[in-house]
Amino acid sequence: MRFRQVYEERGKLFLVTQLCRGGELYGRIAQDRLTEEQAALAMASVVAAVAYCHRNCITHGDIKPENFVFTTRVKQPPLLS
């Protein structure tokens, strides 16, 4: 996911990222809109994202399908976290 801007205000950090119009992974799971192959690709992306974080000593405290989004509404867009 591309970062656009970072703002800090009263001890809070705000990250502005690219707009992802494809919806959440959870939405596609709930609507039964993923084939087995698409689900495998999505899980590979999730695992790769978590591995990247861990390699860089970053802990994600809320890993769930709602926190992974698709960039566009096409059938198999890239999945972002």
PEUR-V347823 format. One record per pair of residues at least 12 apart in sequence whose C-alpha atoms are under 7 Angstrom apart, sorted by the first residue. I is the first residue (numbers start at 1). J is the second residue. D is the distance in whole Angstrom. If there is no record, write none. Layout:
# PEUR-V347823
i = <I,I>
j = <J,J>
d = <D,D>
This chain:
# PEUR-V347823
i = <1,1,1,1,2,2,3,3,3,4,4,4,20,20,20,20,21,21,21,21,22,22,22,22,22,23,23,24,24,24,24,24,24,25,25,25,25,26,26,38,42,45,49,67,68,68,69>
j = <17,18,80,81,17,18,16,17,18,16,17,18,69,70,71,72,70,71,72,73,69,70,71,72,73,69,70,65,66,67,68,69,70,65,66,68,69,65,66,76,79,79,81,81,80,81,81>
d = <7,7,6,7,6,6,6,4,6,5,5,7,7,6,4,6,7,6,5,6,7,4,5,4,4,6,6,7,5,7,6,4,6,5,6,6,6,5,5,7,7,7,7,6,6,4,6>
